[in-house]
Amino acid sequence: MHSCSSRVSGRNEQVGEEIVRESPSLQFKKVDYRDKDALVAAMKGVSLVVHSAGPFQQRQTAEVLEAAIGAGVNYQDVCDDVDHMEMSRSLHDDAVESNITAAICTGIYPGISNLMAAKAIRDLDAAPEQVTFDYFTAGTGGAGPTILSTTFLLCGEDVRTYVDGKPSIKKPASGVRRVDFGEQVGHKNVFLLNLPEVLSIAEVYKVPNISARFGTAPDIWNVLTRFMACAVPKKILTNQALIAKFSEFIGPLVRAVDAIVGGTTAMRVEAVGSDGSSRSLLYGHEELSECVGIAAAAFTWHLLMSKNLPKGVLYPEELLSDPDEFEAVLESGVRTAFDWKTFTEKSL
C-alpha cells in the first residue's frame, strides 16, 4: 500500500481555503506562480510539482517548470497550448542537467489523447499516413471560465496542421466536419484549433498528415466561436486579461447553458496507414472537469511510482516507452469512461 500527502498552492487564498475545507487532508500555501523564488521555496521537500493553473495560452515564460528545474523536482503540467509546450521543450537540456523528469501536456486532451494516437499507430498494419484528433465537450464541461477563455484565446491563433509531411497553416475555427462520437454522444460538428498533440505526434512518429478539431454544444457556441475567429481582431483575441474578463462577464449565461446541456466529453482519435488500414479509438465521459483530473492523476501516479523515468521535458507518448507502463496509464486514465471502444473503419 502506497500513500502520499499533497499540498495546494495558488494566488487565491479564498479558493485555497475552500479546497482545504472540502479536503481537510490537503495543505494550502499562497504562492504567486510569477515569483520564481517563492515557487522554488514552495517546492522544497516535494517529489512532484503538478502545474494546472490555466489557461496556458499567451503565457510568455514557463515559470513553474523553470522553478522545478531550479529546485531539482519532477514536474507535470496539463498544458494545452502549442507555444507554451514549445517553451517547455526548449528547457529539455536544462531538465536533463538537473536530473528531473518533466511530463508536459498530461491532461485528457492533450494527454490521454496522445496515448490513444500512439496506440492506434502501433496497431496499424502499415506505416502511419494520417492521424486525426476530434474532440467534443458539451458546454464548458463543468470547467467554467477556464475552458471558455482557452477556446476564445485559441481563436486568435493560426492552426498548425501537417499535410504531406509539411507544416500547413489554417485559419482558426475553419475546416468544419461532422464526426461520429458513438451512440451516446452522436454526430457532432467540429472545427480546426491549434492544439499541441498535432506537433508532438508529428515529431515522435513522423506522421505526414495530422490535424485536431474541437466542437461544443449547443451549436450556437460553435457559431459564436467561428464568428469571433473571423470578425474579432487578433490583438483582442490574444489579450489574456481581456478574454478572462469577457469570459467572467458571460459566466452566468454559460452556467445556465451548462445546467441544460451537461458536461459530456468525447474523443475520437483515428490513425490511417499507408495501406489504407485504419484504427479509431473512441472515448466518452460524463464530465470534462472530472475526466481531466482522472487523466492527470494517472500520469501523476506513474511519475511518483516508476523507478525508471526518462529525464528531460517529455511528451506523454515519450514518457511511456515501456509497453506495460503505457497500458497501465492508459487504462487508469480512461477507467471512468462510459464509452471506450476501438474501431477498424474510418470515421467519415
Secondary structure, 3 states (H helix, E strand, C coil): CCCCCCEEEECCHHHHHHHHHHCCCCEEEECCCCCHHHHHHHCCCCCEEEECCCCCCCCCCCHHHHHHHHHCCEEEECCCCHHHHHHHHCCHHHHHHCCCEEECCCECCCEHHHHHHHHHHHCCCCCEEEEEEEEEEECCCCCCHHHHHHHHHHCCCCEEEEECCEEEEECCCCCCEEEECCCCCCEEEEEECCCHHHHHHHHHHCCCEEEEEEEEECHHHHHHHHHHHHHCCHHHHCCHHHHHHHHHHCHHHHHHHHHHHCECEEEEEEEEECCCCEEEEEEEECEHHHHHHHHHHHHHHHHHHCCCCCCEEECHHHHCCCHHHHHHHHHHHCCCCCEEEEECCCCC
